[in-house]
Amino acid sequence: MWRYVFRCRPAWLAPVAERIGTRLLGRDIRRRIAGFARGCADPAVLAVARRELEEDAAGR
């Protein structure tokens, strides 16, 4: 989970800065989700994840 919080100062700049910040953060969130989805579809990543889960279940 990612959490984004930002503040815009000075107050007179906030209306413009908030719009720009929201757009940039939205783009970053979409990029991260796409990367996560690619990782979930990658057979090599899935193989490592499965192996680690099995090792954890076996008590390592």
Backbone as JSON Lines, residues from 0, in Angstrom:
{"i":0,"aa":"M","n":[0.85,-1.17,0.0],"ca":[0.0,0.0,0.0],"c":[0.89,1.23,0.0]}
{"i":1,"aa":"W","n":[0.54,2.19,-0.81],"ca":[1.25,3.46,-0.85],"c":[0.32,4.56,-0.39]}
{"i":2,"aa":"R","n":[0.87,5.47,0.37],"ca":[0.07,6.59,0.85],"c":[0.78,7.88,0.46]}
{"i":3,"aa":"Y","n":[0.03,8.77,-0.13],"ca":[0.58,10.03,-0.58],"c":[-0.07,11.19,0.15]}
{"i":4,"aa":"V","n":[0.76,12.06,0.66],"ca":[0.27,13.27,1.32],"c":[1.2,14.4,0.88]}
{"i":5,"aa":"F","n":[0.62,15.51,0.51],"ca":[1.47,16.65,0.2],"c":[0.77,17.93,0.61]}
{"i":6,"aa":"R","n":[1.57,18.92,0.89],"ca":[1.06,20.24,1.27],"c":[1.65,21.28,0.32]}
{"i":7,"aa":"C","n":[0.89,22.28,0.08],"ca":[1.33,23.33,-0.82],"c":[1.47,24.63,-0.04]}
{"i":8,"aa":"R","n":[2.66,25.17,-0.07],"ca":[2.91,26.45,0.58],"c":[3.71,27.31,-0.36]}
{"i":9,"aa":"P","n":[3.53,28.53,-0.43],"ca":[2.58,29.37,0.3],"c":[1.14,29.17,-0.17]}
{"i":10,"aa":"A","n":[0.21,29.6,0.65],"ca":[-1.21,29.37,0.4],"c":[-1.67,29.93,-0.94]}
{"i":11,"aa":"W","n":[-1.12,31.03,-1.37],"ca":[-1.57,31.63,-2.63],"c":[-1.2,30.75,-3.83]}
{"i":12,"aa":"L","n":[-0.21,29.89,-3.66],"ca":[0.22,29.01,-4.74],"c":[-0.54,27.68,-4.72]}
{"i":13,"aa":"A","n":[-1.2,27.39,-3.64],"ca":[-1.85,26.09,-3.44],"c":[-2.82,25.68,-4.55]}
{"i":14,"aa":"P","n":[-3.69,26.55,-5.04],"ca":[-4.64,26.1,-6.07],"c":[-3.95,25.52,-7.32]}
{"i":15,"aa":"V","n":[-2.91,26.14,-7.77],"ca":[-2.19,25.65,-8.95],"c":[-1.31,24.45,-8.58]}
{"i":16,"aa":"A","n":[-0.6,24.56,-7.48],"ca":[0.32,23.5,-7.07],"c":[-0.43,22.2,-6.76]}
{"i":17,"aa":"E","n":[-1.61,22.29,-6.19],"ca":[-2.38,21.1,-5.87],"c":[-2.82,20.38,-7.14]}
{"i":18,"aa":"R","n":[-3.22,21.13,-8.15],"ca":[-3.61,20.49,-9.42],"c":[-2.42,19.79,-10.06]}
{"i":19,"aa":"I","n":[-1.29,20.45,-10.07],"ca":[-0.08,19.86,-10.65],"c":[0.34,18.63,-9.83]}
{"i":20,"aa":"G","n":[0.35,18.77,-8.51],"ca":[0.74,17.66,-7.64],"c":[-0.17,16.46,-7.79]}
{"i":21,"aa":"T","n":[-1.46,16.7,-7.89],"ca":[-2.43,15.61,-8.05],"c":[-2.19,14.88,-9.36]}
{"i":22,"aa":"R","n":[-1.92,15.62,-10.4],"ca":[-1.67,15.0,-11.7],"c":[-0.39,14.16,-11.67]}
{"i":23,"aa":"L","n":[0.67,14.72,-11.08],"ca":[1.94,13.99,-10.99],"c":[1.81,12.75,-10.12]}
{"i":24,"aa":"L","n":[1.13,12.88,-8.99],"ca":[0.94,11.72,-8.12],"c":[0.1,10.64,-8.79]}
{"i":25,"aa":"G","n":[-0.93,11.07,-9.51],"ca":[-1.77,10.11,-10.23],"c":[-0.96,9.33,-11.25]}
{"i":26,"aa":"R","n":[-0.09,10.03,-11.95],"ca":[0.76,9.36,-12.94],"c":[1.7,8.38,-12.25]}
{"i":27,"aa":"D","n":[2.26,8.78,-11.11],"ca":[3.17,7.89,-10.38],"c":[2.42,6.66,-9.87]}
{"i":28,"aa":"I","n":[1.22,6.85,-9.36],"ca":[0.42,5.72,-8.86],"c":[0.13,4.75,-10.0]}
{"i":29,"aa":"R","n":[-0.29,5.26,-11.15],"ca":[-0.56,4.38,-12.29],"c":[0.68,3.63,-12.73]}
{"i":30,"aa":"R","n":[1.84,4.29,-12.7],"ca":[3.11,3.65,-13.08],"c":[3.44,2.53,-12.1]}
{"i":31,"aa":"R","n":[3.26,2.76,-10.81],"ca":[3.57,1.74,-9.81],"c":[2.64,0.54,-9.93]}
{"i":32,"aa":"I","n":[1.36,0.79,-10.15],"ca":[0.4,-0.3,-10.3],"c":[0.72,-1.12,-11.54]}
{"i":33,"aa":"A","n":[1.08,-0.46,-12.63],"ca":[1.44,-1.18,-13.86],"c":[2.69,-2.04,-13.62]}
{"i":34,"aa":"G","n":[3.66,-1.52,-12.9],"ca":[4.87,-2.29,-12.59],"c":[4.56,-3.49,-11.72]}
{"i":35,"aa":"F","n":[3.68,-3.31,-10.75],"ca":[3.27,-4.42,-9.89],"c":[2.58,-5.5,-10.72]}
{"i":36,"aa":"A","n":[1.7,-5.07,-11.63],"ca":[0.99,-6.02,-12.49],"c":[1.97,-6.79,-13.37]}
{"i":37,"aa":"R","n":[2.98,-6.1,-13.91],"ca":[3.99,-6.79,-14.73],"c":[4.74,-7.83,-13.9]}
{"i":38,"aa":"G","n":[5.08,-7.47,-12.67],"ca":[5.76,-8.42,-11.79],"c":[4.9,-9.63,-11.48]}
{"i":39,"aa":"C","n":[3.62,-9.41,-11.31],"ca":[2.7,-10.51,-11.01],"c":[2.52,-11.44,-12.2]}
{"i":40,"aa":"A","n":[2.79,-10.96,-13.39],"ca":[2.63,-11.77,-14.6],"c":[3.95,-12.41,-15.05]}
{"i":41,"aa":"D","n":[5.05,-12.06,-14.43],"ca":[6.37,-12.54,-14.83],"c":[6.61,-13.94,-14.23]}
{"i":42,"aa":"P","n":[6.8,-14.94,-15.07],"ca":[6.99,-16.31,-14.57],"c":[8.18,-16.44,-13.61]}
{"i":43,"aa":"A","n":[9.25,-15.72,-13.86],"ca":[10.42,-15.81,-12.97],"c":[10.1,-15.25,-11.59]}
{"i":44,"aa":"V","n":[9.39,-14.14,-11.54],"ca":[9.01,-13.54,-10.26],"c":[8.06,-14.47,-9.51]}
{"i":45,"aa":"L","n":[7.11,-15.04,-10.23],"ca":[6.16,-15.96,-9.6],"c":[6.86,-17.2,-9.05]}
{"i":46,"aa":"A","n":[7.83,-17.71,-9.79],"ca":[8.56,-18.9,-9.33],"c":[9.3,-18.61,-8.03]}
{"i":47,"aa":"V","n":[9.96,-17.47,-7.95],"ca":[10.68,-17.1,-6.72],"c":[9.69,-16.91,-5.57]}
{"i":48,"aa":"A","n":[8.59,-16.25,-5.83],"ca":[7.59,-16.02,-4.78],"c":[7.03,-17.34,-4.27]}
{"i":49,"aa":"R","n":[6.73,-18.25,-5.18],"ca":[6.21,-19.57,-4.76],"c":[7.24,-20.33,-3.93]}
{"i":50,"aa":"R","n":[8.49,-20.3,-4.39],"ca":[9.55,-20.99,-3.66],"c":[9.7,-20.42,-2.25]}
{"i":51,"aa":"E","n":[9.67,-19.1,-2.14],"ca":[9.8,-18.48,-0.81],"c":[8.61,-18.81,0.08]}
{"i":52,"aa":"L","n":[7.42,-18.83,-0.49],"ca":[6.24,-19.2,0.3],"c":[6.35,-20.64,0.8]}
{"i":53,"aa":"E","n":[6.8,-21.52,-0.07],"ca":[6.96,-22.92,0.33],"c":[8.01,-23.06,1.42]}
{"i":54,"aa":"E","n":[9.11,-22.32,1.29],"ca":[10.16,-22.37,2.32],"c":[9.64,-21.84,3.65]}
{"i":55,"aa":"D","n":[8.87,-20.76,3.59],"ca":[8.3,-20.2,4.82],"c":[7.33,-21.18,5.47]}
{"i":56,"aa":"A","n":[6.53,-21.85,4.63],"ca":[5.56,-22.81,5.16],"c":[6.28,-24.02,5.78]}
{"i":57,"aa":"A","n":[7.45,-24.36,5.25],"ca":[8.2,-25.5,5.75],"c":[8.98,-25.14,7.01]}
{"i":58,"aa":"G","n":[9.01,-23.88,7.37],"ca":[9.67,-23.47,8.59],"c":[11.12,-23.05,8.42]}
{"i":59,"aa":"R","n":[11.56,-22.94,7.2],"ca":[12.94,-22.52,6.89],"c":[13.91,-22.98,7.88]}
